Every structure is written in C-alpha cells, then in structure tokens.
C-alpha cells in the first residue's frame, strides 16, 4: 500500500526536553545542544508522537500520560498546546488527511498524454509494501474509523479524493465517465487488497502477474 510516512508534511520543530549528553565537539556546540534539549515539545512534536503510538497501539492506546512518558516530559507541555485528548485526536486526523491529500495530488499529477503511465505507477505504488510505517498508520486510522464518526469522515474524504483523481486520469485516457468511475474503484480496491495479502508464493513471477492485472484494469 503506497502510504506516505505519517501521511503528512515533514515536521520541523524543537527537540524534546529530555537531557542529551553531548558526544563531543566545541564548547559552543555543546552549549547550544544543551539549551535546545531543555526546550518544551512543540505542537507538532505531540502530533508526531501521537501518530507513532496510534500506529502501534491503536486509538485506545493513545493516552496523554503515555505520550508524556514516552517523550520524557510532564503533561503540562501537552495542555499548553491542546485543550484535551480529543483536541489531540482531531489534530492527528487533520494532519493525516492533509498529508494524504497532498501526496495524492503529487502522485496523480501528470502531463497531457501520460495518464496511462501515471495510472500504472499508481497501481504499483499502492500494491507495494514498501512503506511499512505509512501502512501501519493508515490501517490504524481505518480501524479507528470503524466506530468513530469523525475518523470515518476523514477517511472518506481521503478515499473520495483518491477516487476523483483516478477518475480524472481514466477520463483522460478516453474512457466514458461511468467506465472511469468503475475502474477508479477497481484499481484502488485491487491494489489495496494486494498490499494486505501474503501472496509471494502464489506465483513465481509475481511482479509480472501484477503488471498483467494492471494492464487489464487500465487498458482503454
């Protein structure tokens, strides 16, 4: 499944306030490192840490005290940035949605006449198992969405954006609107399914098999 890591833009922020013992270098560098290590976690730090815990333990394992302990800080830093746990959960969902939509835009952008090539790339990307971390995050959010309306709305928004961008690519290859919609669903259903299945021993030439499947879905 071609998921992006933490499904989102790179997070640039200050280091956590866990003391770090300098390993060497100039006195000035050690002073700067020590000063940075005492800075409190920023909002993006908490979202990043929460997403990592979500991928491992699911939303039920995502608790403020667990995050604080994991990052070696008190809960005071958390409440400086978030009203409560629900506010953090909402921020995690929004961050993931923004990152996924941004990645979808990037992976479906193409020059005129290159729609079929781009669709082949999409199938290969989502059917692969290269980004384990991104897969874990998306699966955790999808599991969360099974019983939470807010998470379900975010997942639906991402899925609809994926389908719409694929529909546009299929239309660009010359297919009708109805056929483009059908194949948009098919390409994602098949590629996502393949990414979750253990089928390496099913065929000795699995890459070629996947390519034949892609050709059947994408051919005009």
C-alpha positions as CSV (number, residue, x, y, z in Angstrom):
1,X,0.0,0.0,0.0
2,X,1.7,3.2,-1.1
3,X,1.3,5.2,2.1
4,X,3.3,8.0,3.0
5,X,5.1,8.0,6.2
6,X,2.9,9.6,8.9
7,X,0.8,10.5,5.9
8,X,1.9,14.2,6.1
9,X,4.4,17.0,5.6
10,X,7.8,16.8,7.3
11,X,7.6,18.2,10.9
12,X,10.3,20.6,11.8
13,X,10.4,21.7,15.4
14,X,12.4,22.0,18.5
15,X,13.9,19.0,20.3
16,X,12.2,17.4,23.3
17,X,13.2,18.4,26.7
18,X,15.0,15.2,27.6
19,X,18.6,15.9,28.6
20,X,21.1,14.8,25.9
21,X,24.7,14.1,26.9
22,X,27.0,15.8,24.3
23,X,29.2,13.3,22.5
24,X,31.9,15.9,21.6
25,X,32.5,18.9,19.6
26,X,33.2,22.5,20.6
27,X,32.0,24.1,23.8
28,X,29.7,26.4,21.9
29,X,28.0,23.4,20.1
30,X,27.5,21.6,23.4
31,X,26.0,24.8,24.9
32,X,23.5,25.1,22.0
33,X,22.6,21.4,22.2
34,X,22.0,21.6,26.0
35,X,19.9,24.7,25.5
36,X,17.8,23.0,22.8
37,X,17.3,19.9,24.9
38,X,15.6,21.9,27.6
39,X,13.0,23.4,25.2
40,X,9.4,22.1,25.7
41,X,7.8,20.0,23.0
42,X,6.0,21.9,20.3
43,X,2.5,21.1,19.0
44,X,4.0,19.2,16.0
45,X,6.1,17.1,18.4
46,X,2.9,15.9,20.1
47,X,1.1,15.2,16.9
48,X,4.1,13.2,15.6
49,X,4.4,11.2,18.8
50,X,0.7,10.6,18.9
51,X,0.7,9.3,15.4
52,X,3.5,6.8,16.2
53,X,1.6,5.5,19.2
54,X,-1.6,5.3,17.1
55,X,0.2,3.1,14.5
56,X,1.5,0.7,17.2
57,X,-1.3,0.6,19.8
58,X,-4.4,2.0,18.1
59,X,-6.5,4.9,19.3
60,X,-7.3,3.2,22.6
61,X,-3.6,3.1,23.4
62,X,-3.2,6.8,22.6
63,X,-3.2,8.5,26.0
64,X,-1.6,11.7,27.2
65,X,0.3,10.1,30.1
66,X,1.7,7.5,27.7
67,X,2.9,10.2,25.3
68,X,4.4,12.3,28.1
69,X,6.3,9.3,29.5
70,X,7.5,8.3,26.0
71,X,8.9,11.7,25.4
72,X,10.3,12.2,28.9
73,X,8.2,15.3,29.7
74,X,5.4,16.3,32.0
75,X,1.8,16.6,30.9
76,X,2.0,20.4,31.3
77,X,3.6,20.7,27.9
78,X,0.6,18.9,26.4
79,X,-2.0,21.1,27.9
80,X,-0.1,24.2,26.7
81,X,-0.9,23.1,23.1
82,X,-4.1,21.1,23.4
83,X,-7.3,21.5,25.4
84,X,-7.7,17.8,26.0
85,X,-7.1,14.4,24.4
86,X,-10.0,14.9,22.0
87,X,-8.3,18.0,20.6
88,X,-5.1,16.0,20.0
89,X,-7.1,13.2,18.2
90,X,-8.7,15.9,16.0
91,X,-5.2,17.3,15.2
92,X,-3.9,13.9,14.4
93,X,-6.7,13.2,11.9
94,X,-6.4,16.6,10.3
95,X,-2.6,16.2,9.9
96,X,-3.0,12.8,8.4
97,X,-5.7,14.0,6.0
98,X,-3.7,17.0,4.8
99,X,-0.7,14.8,4.2
100,X,-2.5,12.1,2.3
101,X,-4.3,14.6,0.1
102,X,-1.0,16.4,-0.7
103,X,0.6,13.0,-1.6
104,X,-2.4,12.1,-3.8
105,X,-2.1,15.3,-5.7
106,X,1.6,14.7,-6.2
107,X,1.2,11.0,-7.3
108,X,-1.6,11.7,-9.7
109,X,-0.2,14.8,-11.4
110,X,0.9,14.2,-15.0
111,X,1.5,15.8,-18.3
112,X,-1.1,15.6,-21.1
113,X,-1.0,12.2,-22.8
114,X,0.7,10.4,-19.9
115,X,-2.4,9.4,-18.0
116,X,-2.0,5.6,-18.6
117,X,1.6,5.7,-17.4
118,X,0.5,7.6,-14.3
119,X,-2.2,5.0,-13.6
120,X,0.3,2.2,-13.9
121,X,2.5,4.0,-11.4
122,X,-0.4,4.4,-9.0
123,X,-1.3,0.7,-9.1
124,X,2.4,-0.3,-8.5
125,X,2.6,2.3,-5.7
126,X,-0.4,1.1,-3.8
127,X,0.0,-2.6,-4.4
128,X,3.6,-2.5,-3.0
129,X,4.5,-3.0,0.7
130,X,7.4,-0.5,0.8
131,X,6.3,1.9,3.4
132,X,5.5,-0.2,6.4
133,X,5.2,2.8,8.7
134,X,2.7,4.5,6.4
135,X,0.7,1.3,6.1
136,X,0.5,0.9,9.9
137,X,-0.7,4.5,10.3
138,X,-3.4,4.2,7.7
139,X,-4.6,0.9,8.9
140,X,-4.8,2.2,12.4
141,X,-6.8,5.2,11.3
142,X,-9.1,3.0,9.2
143,X,-9.7,0.7,12.2
144,X,-10.5,3.8,14.3
145,X,-12.9,5.0,11.6
146,X,-15.0,1.8,12.0
147,X,-16.5,3.1,15.2
148,X,-15.8,6.9,15.3
149,X,-17.8,9.2,13.0
150,X,-15.1,11.9,12.9
151,X,-12.4,9.5,11.9
152,X,-14.8,7.9,9.3
153,X,-15.4,11.4,7.8
154,X,-11.7,12.0,7.4
155,X,-11.1,8.6,5.8
156,X,-14.0,9.1,3.5
157,X,-12.6,12.5,2.4
158,X,-9.2,10.9,1.6
159,X,-10.8,8.0,-0.3
160,X,-13.1,10.3,-2.3
161,X,-10.1,12.4,-3.3
162,X,-8.2,9.3,-4.4
163,X,-11.1,8.1,-6.5
164,X,-11.7,11.5,-8.0
165,X,-8.1,11.9,-9.1
166,X,-8.1,8.4,-10.5
167,X,-11.4,9.1,-12.3
168,X,-9.8,12.2,-14.0
169,X,-6.9,10.1,-15.2
170,X,-9.1,7.4,-16.6
171,X,-11.2,10.0,-18.4
172,X,-8.0,11.5,-19.8
173,X,-7.3,8.1,-21.4
174,X,-10.6,8.3,-23.3
175,X,-12.9,6.3,-21.2
176,X,-16.5,7.3,-20.5
177,X,-17.5,8.9,-17.2
178,X,-19.2,5.7,-16.0
179,X,-16.3,3.5,-17.0
180,X,-13.8,5.8,-15.4
181,X,-15.6,5.7,-12.1
182,X,-15.8,1.9,-12.2
183,X,-12.2,1.5,-12.9
184,X,-11.2,4.0,-10.3
185,X,-12.9,1.9,-7.7
186,X,-11.3,-1.3,-9.2
187,X,-7.8,0.0,-9.3
188,X,-7.8,1.0,-5.6
189,X,-9.7,-2.0,-4.4
190,X,-7.3,-4.3,-6.1
191,X,-4.1,-2.6,-5.3
192,X,-5.0,-2.0,-1.6
193,X,-6.1,-5.7,-1.4
194,X,-2.8,-6.9,-2.8
195,X,-0.8,-4.8,-0.4
196,X,-2.6,-6.6,2.5
197,X,-2.3,-10.1,1.1
198,X,0.6,-12.6,1.5
199,X,0.8,-14.0,-2.0
200,X,4.5,-14.2,-2.7
201,X,4.4,-18.0,-3.1
202,X,1.2,-17.9,-5.3
203,X,3.2,-17.2,-8.4
204,X,6.9,-17.4,-9.2
205,X,6.6,-14.3,-11.3
206,X,4.5,-12.0,-9.1
207,X,5.7,-8.7,-10.5
208,X,4.7,-9.8,-14.0
209,X,1.4,-11.1,-12.7
210,X,0.6,-7.7,-11.0
211,X,1.6,-6.0,-14.3
212,X,-0.9,-8.1,-16.2
213,X,-3.6,-7.2,-13.7
214,X,-2.8,-3.5,-14.0
215,X,-3.0,-3.7,-17.8
216,X,-6.4,-5.3,-17.7
217,X,-7.7,-2.5,-15.4
218,X,-6.1,0.4,-17.2
219,X,-6.4,-0.7,-20.8
220,X,-8.8,1.6,-22.7
